Amino acid sequence: MARSLDGLVLVPVADQAPGQVGTRTRFTYHEKDGEIWAGYAGGDVVRGHLVGTREGDRLDFRYVQLKRDGTTSSGHCVSTVVELPDGRVRLEESWEWESQPGSGTSVVEQVTEHDS
């Protein structure tokens, strides 16, 4: 199992559709006893939260966010935790909105000190 996500900051490696999470979004993860949670903001997202569980290298969580245009949205995501050769963490994600149509995949990676 890859190391704990607690305290790690991760960023998307590519922009999603306009008005969604993008490369300017920062996720700050926390983990304790199989529970995971994170806050995120940046780009078109004013504030977002996710909460769920971790079993081995699999995360299963729900997310909710407030966008700059004042709308809210929510969804479900399942991620696989991958440890990169340089020791950083990558999450390979498969997500779907529950509050609106749409689904997809994305990748977020740990930010190193000089990247932040």
Solvent accessible surface area in square Angstrom, and as a share of the most:
residue,aa,sasa,rsa
1,M,167,0.75
2,A,10,0.08
3,R,98,0.36
4,S,59,0.38
5,L,0,0.00
6,D,76,0.39
7,G,49,0.47
8,L,24,0.12
9,V,51,0.29
10,L,0,0.00
11,V,27,0.16
12,P,6,0.03
13,V,79,0.46
14,A,55,0.42
15,D,99,0.51
16,Q,50,0.22
17,A,53,0.41
18,P,135,0.85
19,G,22,0.21
20,Q,36,0.16
21,V,27,0.16
22,G,10,0.10
23,T,55,0.32
24,R,172,0.63
25,T,0,0.00
26,R,94,0.34
27,F,18,0.07
28,T,52,0.30
29,Y,1,0.00
30,H,61,0.27
31,E,28,0.12
32,K,131,0.56
33,D,130,0.67
34,G,32,0.30
35,E,99,0.44
36,I,0,0.00
37,W,98,0.34
38,A,4,0.03
39,G,29,0.28
40,Y,12,0.04
41,A,45,0.35
42,G,18,0.18
43,G,13,0.12
44,D,51,0.26
45,V,0,0.00
46,V,59,0.34
47,R,144,0.52
48,G,1,0.01
49,H,96,0.43
50,L,5,0.03
51,V,98,0.56
52,G,17,0.16
53,T,80,0.46
54,R,15,0.06
55,E,146,0.66
56,G,36,0.35
57,D,54,0.28
58,R,121,0.44
59,L,0,0.00
60,D,40,0.20
61,F,9,0.04
62,R,128,0.47
63,Y,24,0.09
64,V,74,0.42
65,Q,6,0.03
66,L,67,0.34
67,K,35,0.15
68,R,158,0.58
69,D,105,0.55
70,G,54,0.51
71,T,65,0.38
72,T,96,0.56
73,S,4,0.03
74,S,35,0.23
75,G,1,0.01
76,H,37,0.17
77,C,3,0.02
78,V,40,0.23
79,S,1,0.01
80,T,66,0.39
81,V,6,0.04
82,V,46,0.27
83,E,90,0.40
84,L,20,0.10
85,P,144,0.91
86,D,98,0.51
87,G,27,0.26
88,R,52,0.19
89,V,0,0.00
90,R,69,0.25
91,L,0,0.00
92,E,76,0.34
93,E,22,0.10
94,S,65,0.42
95,W,38,0.13
96,E,88,0.39
97,W,23,0.08
98,E,93,0.42
99,S,65,0.42
100,Q,69,0.30
101,P,132,0.83
102,G,43,0.41
103,S,78,0.50
104,G,26,0.25
105,T,102,0.59
106,S,17,0.11
107,V,44,0.25
108,V,4,0.02
109,E,22,0.10
110,Q,26,0.12
111,V,17,0.10
112,T,40,0.23
113,E,161,0.72
114,H,161,0.72
115,D,76,0.39
116,S,107,0.69
